Amino acid sequence: MDAQPPPGTPPPATPPPGAPPPGTPPPGTPPPATPPLAASTAVPYPVNVQITPQAEYNRLLPLVKWLLLIPHWLVLGFVAIGAFIALILAWFAVLFTRRYPEGLFNFLVGFQRWALRVSAYGLLMTDKYPPFSLQDDPSYPVRLSIEYPEHGVDRWRPLFAWILAYPINLVAQVVLFVAYIASILTFFSILFTKQFPEGIFNLTRGALQLQTRASAYADWMVTVYPPFDFG
């Protein structure tokens, strides 16, 4: 049997006709906020190139930079021989153990870092003279980092990665050629205005990044195919 209200209890209030049902927010109340979308979980590419532009450039340095780079080219020639030997040793190591020896990996990263600094200096992107070093220098405006493949490298990569890298490497060389042609305009821009045109700077930076990523993939230092972009 249902419980009855005690005697004398007034009946429940009935809303007037046309009134909204109880619990309805008043007119004009904004809708509840939509929770923000989850942040992107995209994994950055394991080869990262950073080149910071200058506010102004020395007018006269473009005239002599090629001359100043001669010592670097000579030393890099010998370092390149060491890099070639390191790559052969890494080839056998990956083929038999699926591991890239970390010492060889770091040496090859250092070689690419050095070559990148020299290329950026020669392309007038910085006035700061490159250090004769394989190590990263946080104070230098041209930096390169390559993430070590902790999970190992497939045995087939030393055999075929350089072939798979042909398309990206071809694109990189074409874009880099355009960047070298554009450096002629940069030369005159710096000579007369002390400024590096932003569009040419971004093109050149993208070309060097594309080339570095293609090289790292061809040397099976990374296992993710490089994207065809300058980002």
Backbone as JSON, one array per atom type, in Angstrom:
{
  "sequence": "MDAQPPPGTPPPATPPPGAPPPGTPPPGTPPPATPPLAASTAVPYPVNVQITPQAEYNRLLPLVKWLLLIPHWLVLGFVAIGAFIALILAWFAVLFTRRYPEGLFNFLVGFQRWALRVSAYGLLMTDKYPPFSLQDDPSYPVRLSIEYPEHGVDRWRPLFAWILAYPINLVAQVVLFVAYIASILTFFSILFTKQFPEGIFNLTRGALQLQTRASAYADWMVTVYPPFDFG",
  "N": [[0.85, -1.2, 0.0], [0.57, 2.22, -0.93], [2.36, 4.94, 0.56], [0.72, 7.59, 2.24], [0.48, 11.17, 2.23], [0.72, 13.09, 5.25], [-2.18, 14.32, 7.01], [-3.34, 17.56, 6.1], [-1.2, 18.33, 4.55], [-0.11, 20.42, 1.93], [-1.01, 20.16, -1.55], [1.36, 19.26, -4.2], [3.04, 21.91, -5.97], [1.81, 23.08, -9.05], [3.19, 23.79, -12.21], [2.59, 26.82, -14.03], [0.63, 27.09, -17.11], [2.55, 26.69, -20.1], [4.99, 27.12, -18.9], [8.47, 26.19, -18.56], [9.58, 22.8, -17.95], [10.56, 21.61, -14.66], [14.0, 22.06, -13.72], [14.94, 22.86, -16.15], [17.26, 24.96, -17.82], [17.28, 28.57, -17.64], [16.08, 30.76, -20.3], [18.5, 31.87, -22.73], [20.74, 30.93, -21.49], [24.07, 29.9, -21.99], [25.17, 27.02, -23.91], [26.6, 24.02, -22.43], [30.17, 23.9, -22.09], [32.19, 22.47, -24.63], [34.35, 19.75, -24.26], [37.9, 20.16, -24.76], [39.6, 19.08, -27.76], [41.67, 16.18, -27.9], [45.19, 16.51, -27.63], [47.44, 16.43, -30.44], [48.98, 13.37, -31.26], [51.03, 12.84, -32.91], [54.11, 11.48, -33.9], [57.25, 13.0, -33.88], [59.59, 13.28, -36.65], [62.53, 11.23, -36.63], [64.9, 12.49, -37.41], [66.19, 15.57, -36.97], [66.58, 18.81, -38.05], [67.84, 21.96, -37.37], [68.04, 25.3, -38.18], [68.87, 28.49, -37.53], [67.92, 31.71, -38.48], [69.69, 34.87, -39.0], [69.34, 38.24, -37.75], [70.59, 40.26, -39.18], [73.08, 40.24, -41.78], [76.58, 40.0, -42.49], [77.93, 42.13, -44.93], [80.23, 41.64, -46.45], [81.19, 39.06, -46.02], [79.98, 37.03, -47.71], [81.61, 37.19, -49.95], [83.96, 35.89, -49.37], [83.48, 33.49, -48.11], [83.6, 30.97, -49.33], [86.32, 30.66, -49.57], [87.13, 30.61, -46.93], [86.14, 28.18, -46.18], [87.78, 26.2, -47.13], [89.71, 24.85, -45.38], [87.89, 23.28, -43.88], [86.77, 21.62, -45.86], [89.0, 20.11, -46.57], [89.62, 18.74, -44.16], [87.2, 17.43, -43.72], [87.24, 15.66, -45.82], [89.0, 13.64, -44.98], [87.63, 12.82, -42.69], [85.38, 11.79, -43.91], [86.37, 9.45, -45.02], [86.77, 7.93, -42.73], [84.09, 7.79, -41.96], [83.04, 6.23, -43.99], [84.32, 3.77, -43.52], [83.25, 3.25, -40.98], [80.6, 2.9, -41.7], [80.7, 0.54, -43.17], [81.45, -1.29, -41.16], [79.21, -1.04, -39.52], [77.33, -2.08, -41.26], [77.85, -4.87, -41.32], [77.44, -5.38, -38.62], [74.69, -4.8, -38.19], [73.59, -6.63, -39.97], [74.17, -9.09, -38.82], [73.51, -8.9, -36.1], [71.34, -7.23, -35.77], [71.58, -4.84, -34.48], [72.6, -1.46, -34.29], [75.76, -0.43, -33.8], [76.35, 1.73, -31.15], [78.47, 3.55, -30.85], [79.5, 3.76, -33.47], [77.24, 4.76, -34.7], [76.93, 7.28, -33.44], [79.27, 8.49, -34.35], [78.77, 8.67, -37.11], [76.53, 10.32, -37.08], [77.77, 12.62, -36.1], [79.49, 13.18, -38.23], [77.64, 13.79, -40.28], [76.48, 16.0, -39.09], [78.61, 17.82, -39.01], [79.09, 18.14, -41.77], [76.65, 19.28, -42.47], [76.74, 21.76, -41.15], [78.86, 22.97, -42.55], [77.76, 23.08, -45.13], [75.55, 24.79, -44.71], [76.86, 27.12, -43.94], [78.31, 27.66, -46.27], [76.19, 28.17, -47.97], [75.43, 30.61, -47.15], [73.81, 30.9, -44.92], [74.45, 31.38, -42.31], [76.68, 33.51, -40.47], [78.43, 32.69, -38.62], [81.37, 31.0, -37.99], [81.89, 27.56, -38.76], [82.43, 25.04, -36.26], [85.27, 22.85, -35.85], [84.3, 20.06, -35.32], [82.64, 17.05, -34.23], [80.67, 17.06, -32.41], [77.54, 18.12, -30.92], [76.66, 21.53, -30.71], [75.1, 23.67, -28.71], [75.14, 26.45, -28.89], [75.6, 27.06, -31.49], [74.14, 28.11, -34.59], [73.28, 26.16, -36.38], [72.04, 23.0, -36.17], [71.9, 19.45, -35.6], [70.15, 16.51, -34.92], [69.79, 13.02, -34.48], [67.72, 10.42, -33.77], [68.56, 7.59, -31.88], [68.13, 4.21, -32.97], [66.58, 2.43, -30.85], [65.11, 0.07, -30.78], [66.31, -1.64, -32.5], [67.46, -2.66, -35.83], [66.14, -3.77, -38.87], [67.4, -6.66, -40.55], [67.41, -6.63, -43.33], [67.67, -4.02, -44.12], [70.36, -2.87, -44.42], [70.9, -3.96, -46.89], [69.0, -3.05, -48.73], [68.04, -0.47, -48.13], [69.34, 1.75, -49.2], [68.57, 1.65, -51.83], [65.8, 2.04, -51.67], [65.86, 4.62, -50.84], [66.27, 6.17, -53.06], [64.13, 7.69, -54.44], [63.45, 9.81, -52.57], [65.95, 10.88, -52.23], [66.56, 11.8, -54.78], [64.64, 13.83, -55.11], [65.53, 15.5, -53.06], [68.06, 16.27, -54.03], [67.37, 17.71, -56.31], [65.88, 19.85, -55.22], [67.88, 20.93, -53.63], [69.67, 21.76, -55.58], [68.19, 23.82, -56.74], [68.2, 25.5, -54.54], [70.9, 26.2, -54.42], [71.14, 27.67, -56.77], [69.42, 29.74, -56.11], [70.92, 30.92, -54.16], [72.51, 32.76, -55.38], [70.89, 35.0, -55.74], [70.56, 35.5, -53.05], [73.13, 36.25, -52.35], [73.43, 38.83, -53.54], [71.36, 40.12, -52.26], [72.19, 40.13, -49.56], [74.51, 41.59, -49.88], [73.6, 44.15, -50.58], [71.47, 44.75, -48.86], [71.85, 43.49, -46.46], [70.23, 41.44, -45.67], [68.77, 38.18, -45.56], [66.69, 36.75, -47.84], [63.53, 35.67, -46.76], [61.93, 33.65, -47.94], [63.77, 32.27, -49.59], [65.52, 31.42, -47.64], [63.94, 29.6, -46.16], [63.45, 27.72, -48.17], [66.07, 26.79, -48.66], [66.78, 25.77, -46.16], [64.86, 23.74, -45.96], [65.69, 22.13, -48.09], [68.24, 21.24, -47.24], [67.47, 19.86, -44.97], [65.88, 17.83, -46.09], [67.8, 16.49, -47.62], [69.54, 15.6, -45.6], [67.88, 13.89, -44.13], [67.29, 11.97, -46.08], [69.82, 10.89, -46.47], [70.34, 9.8, -43.93], [68.37, 7.83, -43.85], [69.15, 6.21, -46.01], [71.5, 5.22, -45.0], [70.52, 3.5, -43.16], [70.09, 4.5, -40.58], [67.78, 5.46, -39.57], [64.48, 4.11, -39.44], [62.1, 4.9, -40.45], [60.47, 6.05, -43.3], [61.52, 9.03, -44.95], [59.51, 12.0, -44.92], [58.08, 13.7, -47.77], [58.51, 16.59, -47.52], [59.18, 19.94, -46.25], [59.01, 20.37, -43.61]],
  "CA": [[0.0, 0.0, 0.0], [1.39, 3.42, -1.05], [2.32, 5.83, 1.72], [-0.08, 8.78, 2.03], [0.99, 12.33, 2.98], [-0.05, 13.34, 6.47], [-3.3, 15.26, 6.83], [-3.0, 18.98, 6.11], [-0.08, 18.64, 3.66], [-0.64, 21.02, 0.68], [-0.64, 19.41, -2.77], [2.54, 19.81, -4.88], [2.75, 23.04, -6.86], [1.71, 22.76, -10.47], [3.68, 24.94, -12.98], [1.56, 27.43, -14.89], [0.69, 26.66, -18.51], [3.61, 27.29, -20.91], [6.26, 27.22, -18.18], [9.35, 25.04, -18.84], [9.6, 21.8, -16.88], [11.58, 21.85, -13.64], [15.35, 21.65, -14.07], [15.35, 23.42, -17.44], [17.96, 26.24, -17.63], [16.53, 29.71, -18.15], [16.43, 31.16, -21.67], [19.72, 32.66, -22.85], [21.89, 30.28, -20.86], [24.9, 29.27, -23.03], [25.29, 25.56, -23.78], [27.81, 23.61, -21.72], [31.39, 23.93, -22.89], [32.63, 21.2, -25.2], [35.73, 19.48, -23.83], [38.86, 20.34, -25.86], [40.07, 17.88, -28.43], [42.95, 15.68, -27.41], [46.36, 17.0, -28.37], [47.95, 15.52, -31.46], [49.96, 12.4, -30.77], [51.95, 12.53, -34.0], [55.5, 11.33, -33.46], [58.14, 13.76, -34.76], [60.55, 12.46, -37.4], [63.73, 11.07, -35.79], [66.01, 13.33, -37.88], [65.76, 16.95, -36.74], [67.52, 19.84, -38.49], [67.48, 23.3, -36.92], [68.91, 26.36, -38.69], [68.29, 29.75, -37.07], [68.38, 32.86, -39.29], [70.19, 36.05, -38.31], [68.6, 39.47, -38.03], [71.35, 40.91, -40.24], [74.26, 39.49, -42.24], [77.74, 40.8, -42.9], [77.9, 42.34, -46.37], [81.44, 41.22, -47.14], [81.49, 37.63, -45.84], [79.66, 36.19, -48.88], [82.68, 37.25, -50.94], [85.12, 35.08, -48.98], [83.11, 32.28, -47.37], [84.1, 29.77, -50.02], [87.74, 30.56, -49.27], [87.24, 30.24, -45.51], [85.71, 26.79, -45.99], [88.77, 25.25, -47.65], [90.19, 23.94, -44.32], [86.84, 22.31, -43.54], [86.66, 20.63, -46.93], [90.15, 19.21, -46.48], [89.47, 17.86, -42.99], [86.02, 16.57, -43.93], [87.62, 14.58, -46.73], [89.55, 12.55, -44.16], [86.55, 12.32, -41.84], [84.5, 10.99, -44.76], [86.96, 8.11, -45.14], [86.41, 7.25, -41.48], [82.65, 7.52, -41.97], [82.82, 5.1, -44.9], [84.73, 2.56, -42.79], [82.26, 3.03, -39.92], [79.38, 2.4, -42.32], [80.93, -0.88, -43.5], [81.38, -2.04, -39.91], [77.8, -1.05, -39.1], [76.63, -2.96, -42.2], [77.98, -6.24, -40.83], [76.85, -5.47, -37.28], [73.24, -4.89, -38.32], [73.26, -7.85, -40.7], [74.3, -10.28, -37.96], [73.0, -8.71, -34.73], [70.18, -6.32, -35.79], [71.88, -3.67, -33.65], [73.52, -0.46, -34.84], [76.68, -0.08, -32.72], [76.06, 3.12, -30.79], [79.64, 4.37, -31.12], [79.53, 4.03, -34.91], [76.08, 5.6, -34.98], [77.24, 8.65, -33.01], [80.3, 9.03, -35.24], [78.13, 9.02, -38.38], [75.72, 11.52, -36.82], [78.69, 13.74, -36.02], [79.95, 13.49, -39.59], [76.56, 14.5, -40.99], [76.31, 17.31, -38.43], [79.71, 18.67, -39.48], [78.83, 18.44, -43.18], [75.5, 20.19, -42.53], [77.22, 23.1, -40.77], [79.66, 23.51, -43.65], [76.84, 23.4, -46.23], [74.76, 25.97, -44.34], [77.77, 28.28, -43.99], [78.59, 27.93, -47.68], [74.98, 28.7, -48.58], [75.27, 31.96, -46.58], [72.73, 30.9, -43.94], [74.98, 31.89, -41.04], [78.0, 34.12, -40.53], [79.26, 32.11, -37.56], [82.24, 29.99, -38.59], [81.59, 26.23, -38.21], [83.48, 24.42, -35.44], [85.87, 21.59, -36.32], [83.85, 19.14, -34.28], [81.52, 16.15, -34.49], [79.72, 17.17, -31.31], [76.5, 19.14, -30.99], [76.98, 22.79, -30.02], [73.84, 24.41, -28.57], [75.3, 27.87, -29.21], [75.76, 27.25, -32.94], [72.79, 28.22, -35.17], [72.94, 24.99, -37.22], [72.1, 21.83, -35.29], [71.33, 18.21, -36.13], [70.02, 15.38, -34.0], [69.18, 11.82, -35.06], [67.36, 9.53, -32.67], [69.14, 6.25, -32.0], [67.09, 3.17, -33.09], [66.67, 1.57, -29.67], [64.45, -1.22, -31.01], [67.05, -2.43, -33.47], [67.31, -2.39, -37.26], [65.91, -5.0, -39.62], [68.59, -7.13, -41.26], [67.35, -6.35, -44.76], [67.89, -2.6, -44.41], [71.66, -2.59, -45.03], [70.94, -4.45, -48.27], [68.05, -2.41, -49.65], [67.61, 0.88, -47.74], [69.91, 2.75, -50.12], [67.75, 1.63, -53.06], [64.52, 2.66, -51.33], [66.07, 6.06, -50.61], [66.48, 6.86, -54.34], [63.15, 8.75, -54.74], [63.59, 10.97, -51.68], [67.26, 11.48, -52.47], [66.46, 12.53, -56.04], [63.92, 15.07, -54.82], [66.41, 16.35, -52.24], [69.12, 16.85, -54.86], [66.76, 18.72, -57.18], [65.57, 21.03, -54.4], [69.15, 21.53, -53.21], [70.2, 22.46, -56.76], [67.45, 25.09, -56.82], [68.67, 26.35, -53.44], [72.21, 26.74, -54.8], [70.89, 28.73, -57.76], [68.82, 30.87, -55.39], [71.93, 31.57, -53.32], [73.03, 33.9, -56.14], [70.04, 36.12, -55.33], [70.87, 35.78, -51.65], [74.42, 36.96, -52.34], [73.21, 40.25, -53.82], [70.48, 40.66, -51.22], [73.02, 40.42, -48.38], [75.48, 42.62, -50.26], [72.99, 45.48, -50.64], [70.48, 45.0, -47.8], [72.25, 42.76, -45.24], [69.13, 40.56, -45.32], [68.6, 36.91, -46.27], [65.26, 36.64, -48.15], [62.92, 34.62, -45.94], [61.5, 32.53, -48.77], [64.94, 31.49, -50.0], [66.05, 30.77, -46.43], [63.11, 28.43, -45.87], [63.71, 26.74, -49.23], [67.4, 26.2, -48.45], [66.7, 24.96, -44.95], [64.11, 22.53, -46.29], [66.51, 21.29, -48.96], [69.27, 20.6, -46.41], [66.8, 18.88, -44.11], [65.48, 16.7, -46.92], [69.01, 15.75, -47.97], [70.05, 14.93, -44.4], [66.98, 12.77, -43.81], [67.49, 10.94, -47.1], [71.11, 10.25, -46.19], [70.19, 8.99, -42.72], [67.58, 6.64, -44.19], [69.96, 5.35, -46.87], [72.5, 4.59, -44.13], [69.72, 2.73, -42.21], [70.16, 5.08, -39.24], [66.38, 5.57, -39.18], [63.68, 3.08, -40.1], [60.88, 5.53, -40.96], [60.78, 6.72, -44.57], [61.41, 10.48, -44.81], [58.38, 12.64, -45.61], [58.44, 14.59, -48.87], [58.15, 17.96, -47.16], [60.27, 20.73, -45.68], [58.67, 20.69, -42.22]],
  "C": [[0.88, 1.25, 0.0], [1.23, 4.29, 0.18], [1.55, 7.09, 1.35], [0.53, 9.94, 2.8], [0.13, 12.57, 4.21], [-1.15, 14.36, 6.21], [-2.81, 16.7, 6.92], [-1.84, 19.35, 5.21], [-0.63, 19.22, 2.36], [-0.22, 20.19, -0.52], [0.59, 20.04, -3.43], [2.14, 20.89, -5.87], [2.76, 22.58, -8.31], [2.19, 23.96, -11.27], [2.57, 25.5, -13.85], [1.71, 26.96, -16.32], [1.79, 27.41, -19.28], [4.94, 27.4, -20.21], [7.13, 26.01, -18.51], [9.34, 24.06, -17.69], [10.7, 22.1, -15.88], [12.95, 21.33, -14.1], [15.84, 22.19, -15.39], [16.06, 24.75, -17.22], [17.17, 27.38, -18.23], [16.96, 30.08, -19.56], [17.69, 32.04, -21.68], [20.93, 32.05, -22.2], [22.74, 29.61, -21.93], [25.0, 27.77, -22.83], [26.57, 25.2, -23.04], [29.02, 23.55, -22.65], [31.75, 22.53, -23.38], [34.06, 20.93, -24.77], [36.7, 19.61, -25.0], [39.28, 19.02, -26.46], [41.41, 17.46, -27.87], [44.08, 16.21, -28.28], [46.85, 15.95, -29.35], [49.04, 14.62, -30.89], [50.95, 12.02, -31.86], [53.39, 12.5, -33.49], [56.39, 12.12, -34.4], [59.14, 12.84, -35.46], [61.87, 12.4, -36.64], [64.96, 11.84, -36.26], [65.54, 14.78, -37.81], [66.87, 17.92, -37.12], [67.0, 21.2, -38.04], [68.52, 24.3, -37.45], [68.23, 27.69, -38.36], [68.81, 30.91, -37.9], [68.89, 33.99, -38.4], [69.31, 37.25, -38.63], [69.26, 40.24, -39.17], [72.58, 40.08, -40.56], [75.36, 40.46, -42.65], [77.78, 40.91, -44.42], [79.07, 41.69, -47.09], [81.72, 39.73, -47.04], [81.11, 36.77, -47.04], [80.76, 36.18, -49.94], [83.81, 36.26, -50.65], [84.75, 33.77, -48.28], [83.64, 31.01, -48.02], [85.58, 29.56, -49.72], [87.95, 30.1, -47.82], [86.89, 28.78, -45.26], [86.73, 25.77, -46.48], [89.33, 24.34, -46.56], [89.16, 22.89, -43.94], [86.73, 21.23, -44.61], [87.8, 19.62, -46.87], [89.99, 18.22, -45.32], [88.3, 16.91, -43.18], [86.31, 15.44, -44.9], [88.17, 13.38, -45.98], [88.48, 11.95, -43.24], [85.6, 11.45, -42.64], [85.05, 9.59, -44.97], [86.64, 7.3, -43.89], [84.94, 6.9, -41.44], [82.33, 6.33, -42.88], [83.2, 3.78, -44.23], [83.72, 2.22, -41.7], [80.98, 2.45, -40.5], [79.52, 0.93, -42.7], [80.84, -1.75, -42.25], [79.94, -2.14, -39.41], [76.97, -1.98, -39.98], [76.67, -4.4, -41.69], [77.32, -6.4, -39.46], [75.33, -5.62, -37.36], [72.83, -6.19, -38.99], [73.26, -9.07, -39.78], [73.65, -10.12, -36.59], [71.72, -7.88, -34.66], [70.38, -5.11, -34.89], [72.87, -2.76, -34.36], [74.47, -0.08, -33.72], [76.6, 1.42, -32.4], [77.25, 4.04, -31.05], [79.75, 4.74, -32.59], [78.4, 4.97, -35.31], [76.39, 7.06, -34.64], [78.3, 9.29, -33.9], [79.68, 9.48, -36.57], [77.21, 10.23, -38.23], [76.62, 12.75, -36.78], [79.21, 14.16, -37.38], [78.88, 14.26, -40.36], [76.34, 15.89, -40.4], [77.38, 18.3, -38.93], [79.46, 19.1, -40.93], [77.66, 19.42, -43.32], [75.92, 21.61, -42.18], [77.99, 23.76, -41.92], [78.75, 23.91, -44.82], [76.05, 24.67, -45.93], [75.62, 27.23, -44.38], [78.06, 28.65, -45.44], [77.4, 28.5, -48.42], [74.55, 30.01, -47.94], [74.22, 32.04, -45.48], [73.17, 31.39, -42.57], [76.35, 32.5, -41.28], [78.95, 33.53, -39.49], [80.06, 30.94, -38.13], [81.99, 28.63, -37.96], [82.74, 25.71, -37.35], [84.02, 23.15, -36.1], [85.54, 20.5, -35.31], [82.7, 18.28, -34.78], [80.39, 16.35, -33.5], [78.69, 18.27, -31.57], [76.93, 20.36, -30.18], [75.71, 23.61, -29.91], [73.94, 25.88, -28.93], [75.42, 28.12, -30.71], [74.38, 27.23, -33.6], [72.37, 27.08, -36.08], [73.13, 23.74, -36.37], [71.41, 20.63, -35.96], [71.28, 17.18, -35.02], [69.32, 14.24, -34.72], [68.95, 10.84, -33.92], [67.91, 8.12, -32.9], [68.04, 5.2, -32.06], [67.2, 2.14, -31.96], [66.1, 0.17, -29.92], [65.15, -2.06, -32.07], [66.72, -2.06, -34.91], [67.12, -3.72, -37.98], [67.14, -5.37, -40.46], [68.59, -6.78, -42.75], [67.72, -4.92, -45.09], [69.28, -2.29, -44.96], [71.75, -3.01, -46.49], [70.11, -3.61, -49.22], [67.69, -0.97, -49.3], [68.12, 1.94, -48.71], [69.15, 2.8, -51.44], [66.42, 2.33, -52.81], [64.66, 4.17, -51.17], [66.22, 6.84, -51.91], [65.44, 7.96, -54.6], [63.34, 9.99, -53.88], [64.92, 11.67, -51.91], [67.27, 12.3, -53.77], [65.75, 13.86, -55.84], [64.81, 16.03, -54.04], [67.48, 17.02, -53.09], [68.57, 17.92, -55.79], [66.48, 20.0, -56.4], [66.86, 21.72, -53.96], [69.8, 22.28, -54.37], [69.51, 23.81, -56.92], [67.93, 26.05, -55.74], [70.03, 26.96, -53.77], [72.06, 27.85, -55.84], [70.33, 29.97, -57.06], [69.83, 31.6, -54.53], [72.6, 32.74, -54.06], [72.22, 35.16, -55.8], [70.33, 36.51, -53.9], [72.15, 36.6, -51.54], [74.21, 38.46, -52.53], [72.3, 40.89, -52.77], [71.28, 41.02, -49.97], [73.98, 41.56, -48.68], [74.87, 44.02, -50.19], [72.06, 45.78, -49.47], [70.84, 44.36, -46.47], [71.16, 41.79, -44.77], [69.16, 39.3, -46.18], [67.11, 36.76, -46.57], [64.63, 35.43, -47.45], [62.5, 33.41, -46.77], [62.66, 31.64, -49.2], [65.55, 30.78, -48.8], [65.26, 29.5, -46.12], [63.31, 27.33, -46.91], [65.04, 26.03, -48.99], [67.41, 25.32, -47.21], [65.95, 23.66, -45.22], [64.91, 21.58, -47.16], [67.58, 20.55, -48.16], [68.65, 19.55, -45.49], [66.42, 17.64, -44.89], [66.7, 15.84, -47.27], [69.55, 14.97, -46.77], [69.18, 13.73, -44.03], [67.14, 11.63, -44.81], [68.78, 10.18, -46.84], [71.01, 9.34, -44.97], [69.4, 7.72, -43.01], [68.4, 5.67, -45.04], [71.03, 4.61, -46.08], [71.85, 3.8, -43.0], [69.87, 3.2, -40.76], [68.77, 5.32, -38.69], [65.59, 4.55, -39.98], [62.36, 3.61, -40.65], [61.23, 6.3, -42.23], [60.59, 8.23, -44.43], [60.19, 11.04, -45.53], [58.88, 13.57, -46.71], [57.96, 16.01, -48.55], [59.35, 18.65, -46.53], [60.02, 21.03, -44.21], [59.61, 20.08, -41.22]]
}
